[in-house]
Amino acid sequence: MLKDCIRSNLRRLLTKEKSIVLERRIPFLERRFENIEELGVYLHIPFCEQICPYCPYYKEIYHPDLAERYTKAIKSEINFYSNLVGNKPVTSLYIGGGTPTTMLYSGLEEILEHIFKSFNMQCDIHMESHPNHLSSDNLKTIISMGINHLSTGVEALQDRHLKFLNRPYTAEGVKAVVERAVSKDFKCINVDFIFALPNQTYSEVEQAGHALVEMGVDQIAAYPLFIFPYTRMGETANDNNYKISSLLKRRKMLGILEGIFYGAGFRRTSVWAFTKPGVPKYCSVTVPLYIGLGASGGSYLKDVFYLNTFHVAEYINALEDGRMPIAVSLDLSENMQMAGWLYWRTYETRFMKKDFKKRFGKDFDNIYGRYVKLLSLLGFLNDDAGQIVLSDKGTYWLHVLEDLFSLDYISKLWGNSKQNPWPTKVAL
């Protein structure tokens, strides 16, 4: 009840909305692109060879025949958007999943070729991968496709924790895989690491932190275990007595990692990411405006957010029938747009006030100045020469806010969308 009260008050404070409800409605998109100067593209590959019990993202077991139909459907969706986007520059392309590398030889290259043929691509390609897919031959293929920012889910570096997460490799094996990828000609190699696992010790976190640095990666995304209620881990949490670590324990573990990464010369580039100086960061979630391709792909276009159906078969059937696969949408008021902009810019831990003025035509301090002054007095951020920079303390409490607020939204939106391919409405 207390969490619900806090969420309700924060929502009203930031968005002025009593409730946020996505509805079964396809928005009229033609006019939505008129005032957009540039945008990003997200491509969702929903296939995996096995389902990890903690993963909240939409995925299905890979089948070659389904992947072939999915490729054709994606190309149809691209054709629809190419007329709307026209020659506007696409400044970000991110391929997520699922496991994108399941389609490495069964449609992924064909999709990428169609994207570059259909849009004015002015960006690098960022892609997720599975460690077991990063053989020397596969890495050569990935590079030949133009992918120059690669992420892989290490997740843990002790065998007992890998077993708990149902990851099909050993700690020593995954270290060798990452070192192989680091030796190739990528602009950025990112690894994901989960801490605050059940019964994980501080010394294990410290050991893993040093091992991550020693592997020579360019970026590390370190985040605590989140248990979403609609995942297999969430469904069995009570029976297996899985418990989220306390805020104090998570803060201490994150502090251990911060000390190791800063000591190795990394800088913080988002709430969870630490990047080597001079390396372009690997990042998926902070693009201001974007379209989402594929099953469960979400799109954000200034004044509207909408989400494709989460079911692969329904997604394919819709496009084969000449219909858009959009399941639910939400028109965004200006206050909602500003709150969303602020959240994601803060997620990056630093931003310029002038960028807010450019986006909304309003002075940042007139809208949020009093909150910034309070947060500055509390030591959560610095306001220096027009730039807002979060402290480590502020970054941690943003995580707490994320845990309280946005993860609840994700659980409701993704959980409902997973159960029903065409929900009538989803109340957040």
ChimeraX attribute file (.defattr): number of C-alpha atoms within 10 A of each C-alpha:
attribute: neighborCount
match mode: 1-to-1
recipient: residues
	/A:1	6
	/A:2	7
	/A:3	11
	/A:4	12
	/A:5	10
	/A:6	13
	/A:7	18
	/A:8	15
	/A:9	15
	/A:10	15
	/A:11	18
	/A:12	13
	/A:13	13
	/A:14	17
	/A:15	20
	/A:16	15
	/A:17	15
	/A:18	10
	/A:19	11
	/A:20	16
	/A:21	13
	/A:22	20
	/A:23	18
	/A:24	17
	/A:25	16
	/A:26	16
	/A:27	15
	/A:28	8
	/A:29	12
	/A:30	11
	/A:31	9
	/A:32	16
	/A:33	16
	/A:34	10
	/A:35	9
	/A:36	14
	/A:37	12
	/A:38	18
	/A:39	20
	/A:40	22
	/A:41	23
	/A:42	22
	/A:43	24
	/A:44	24
	/A:45	31
	/A:46	27
	/A:47	23
	/A:48	21
	/A:49	14
	/A:50	15
	/A:51	16
	/A:52	17
	/A:53	19
	/A:54	19
	/A:55	19
	/A:56	21
	/A:57	17
	/A:58	22
	/A:59	25
	/A:60	17
	/A:61	14
	/A:62	18
	/A:63	14
	/A:64	13
	/A:65	9
	/A:66	14
	/A:67	20
	/A:68	14
	/A:69	16
	/A:70	24
	/A:71	20
	/A:72	17
	/A:73	25
	/A:74	24
	/A:75	21
	/A:76	19
	/A:77	19
	/A:78	19
	/A:79	15
	/A:80	14
	/A:81	17
	/A:82	17
	/A:83	12
	/A:84	15
	/A:85	22
	/A:86	12
	/A:87	14
	/A:88	17
	/A:89	17
	/A:90	20
	/A:91	17
	/A:92	21
	/A:93	25
	/A:94	22
	/A:95	25
	/A:96	21
	/A:97	24
	/A:98	27
	/A:99	26
	/A:100	20
	/A:101	25
	/A:102	24
	/A:103	20
	/A:104	17
	/A:105	12
	/A:106	16
	/A:107	18
	/A:108	20
	/A:109	18
	/A:110	15
	/A:111	19
	/A:112	19
	/A:113	12
	/A:114	16
	/A:115	20
	/A:116	12
	/A:117	11
	/A:118	19
	/A:119	20
	/A:120	17
	/A:121	19
	/A:122	15
	/A:123	12
	/A:124	15
	/A:125	19
	/A:126	24
	/A:127	24
	/A:128	22
	/A:129	21
	/A:130	18
	/A:131	23
	/A:132	14
	/A:133	16
	/A:134	20
	/A:135	13
	/A:136	13
	/A:137	9
	/A:138	14
	/A:139	19
	/A:140	14
	/A:141	16
	/A:142	19
	/A:143	15
	/A:144	11
	/A:145	16
	/A:146	14
	/A:147	20
	/A:148	19
	/A:149	23
	/A:150	23
	/A:151	25
	/A:152	23
	/A:153	18
	/A:154	24
	/A:155	21
	/A:156	25
	/A:157	23
	/A:158	16
	/A:159	14
	/A:160	13
	/A:161	21
	/A:162	17
	/A:163	13
	/A:164	13
	/A:165	18
	/A:166	14
	/A:167	22
	/A:168	13
	/A:169	14
	/A:170	17
	/A:171	18
	/A:172	11
	/A:173	13
	/A:174	21
	/A:175	17
	/A:176	13
	/A:177	19
	/A:178	23
	/A:179	15
	/A:180	15
	/A:181	23
	/A:182	19
	/A:183	11
	/A:184	14
	/A:185	13
	/A:186	17
	/A:187	17
	/A:188	21
	/A:189	27
	/A:190	26
	/A:191	24
	/A:192	18
	/A:193	21
	/A:194	19
	/A:195	25
	/A:196	24
	/A:197	20
	/A:198	14
	/A:199	10
	/A:200	15
	/A:201	14
	/A:202	18
	/A:203	11
	/A:204	15
	/A:205	22
	/A:206	18
	/A:207	15
	/A:208	19
	/A:209	22
	/A:210	14
	/A:211	13
	/A:212	23
	/A:213	17
	/A:214	12
	/A:215	16
	/A:216	15
	/A:217	20
	/A:218	24
	/A:219	29
	/A:220	26
	/A:221	22
	/A:222	20
	/A:223	19
	/A:224	18
	/A:225	19
	/A:226	20
	/A:227	21
	/A:228	22
	/A:229	17
	/A:230	20
	/A:231	19
	/A:232	16
	/A:233	21
	/A:234	19
	/A:235	14
	/A:236	14
	/A:237	16
	/A:238	10
	/A:239	9
	/A:240	10
	/A:241	9
	/A:242	15
	/A:243	15
	/A:244	16
	/A:245	18
	/A:246	10
	/A:247	13
	/A:248	9
	/A:249	14
	/A:250	20
	/A:251	19
	/A:252	14
	/A:253	22
	/A:254	23
	/A:255	16
	/A:256	16
	/A:257	22
	/A:258	20
	/A:259	13
	/A:260	18
	/A:261	22
	/A:262	14
	/A:263	10
	/A:264	13
	/A:265	12
	/A:266	22
	/A:267	16
	/A:268	25
	/A:269	20
	/A:270	22
	/A:271	21
	/A:272	21
	/A:273	21
	/A:274	24
	/A:275	25
	/A:276	21
	/A:277	13
	/A:278	8
	/A:279	13
	/A:280	14
	/A:281	23
	/A:282	27
	/A:283	20
	/A:284	16
	/A:285	12
	/A:286	15
	/A:287	19
	/A:288	16
	/A:289	18
	/A:290	22
	/A:291	20
	/A:292	22
	/A:293	24
	/A:294	28
	/A:295	29
	/A:296	30
	/A:297	24
	/A:298	22
	/A:299	21
	/A:300	22
	/A:301	20
	/A:302	23
	/A:303	13
	/A:304	18
	/A:305	20
	/A:306	25
	/A:307	27
	/A:308	25
	/A:309	27
	/A:310	28
	/A:311	23
	/A:312	24
	/A:313	14
	/A:314	16
	/A:315	24
	/A:316	26
	/A:317	17
	/A:318	16
	/A:319	18
	/A:320	14
	/A:321	8
	/A:322	13
	/A:323	13
	/A:324	18
	/A:325	27
	/A:326	24
	/A:327	24
	/A:328	26
	/A:329	23
	/A:330	20
	/A:331	18
	/A:332	18
	/A:333	15
	/A:334	14
	/A:335	15
	/A:336	21
	/A:337	22
	/A:338	19
	/A:339	18
	/A:340	17
	/A:341	20
	/A:342	16
	/A:343	16
	/A:344	17
	/A:345	20
	/A:346	20
	/A:347	21
	/A:348	20
	/A:349	22
	/A:350	20
	/A:351	18
	/A:352	16
	/A:353	17
	/A:354	15
	/A:355	15
	/A:356	18
	/A:357	13
	/A:358	10
	/A:359	13
	/A:360	14
	/A:361	10
	/A:362	13
	/A:363	15
	/A:364	19
	/A:365	15
	/A:366	8
	/A:367	12
	/A:368	13
	/A:369	13
	/A:370	11
	/A:371	11
	/A:372	18
	/A:373	16
	/A:374	12
	/A:375	16
	/A:376	18
	/A:377	11
	/A:378	11
	/A:379	14
	/A:380	20
	/A:381	22
	/A:382	19
	/A:383	17
	/A:384	9
	/A:385	8
	/A:386	14
	/A:387	14
	/A:388	19
	/A:389	20
	/A:390	26
	/A:391	17
	/A:392	18
	/A:393	14
	/A:394	21
	/A:395	22
	/A:396	20
	/A:397	16
	/A:398	19
	/A:399	18
	/A:400	14
	/A:401	15
	/A:402	15
	/A:403	13
	/A:404	15
	/A:405	18
	/A:406	15
	/A:407	15
	/A:408	17
	/A:409	18
	/A:410	15
	/A:411	18
	/A:412	18
	/A:413	20
	/A:414	20
	/A:415	20
	/A:416	18
	/A:417	23
	/A:418	19
	/A:419	12
	/A:420	14
	/A:421	22
	/A:422	21
	/A:423	18
	/A:424	12
	/A:425	17
	/A:426	20
	/A:427	12
	/A:428	14
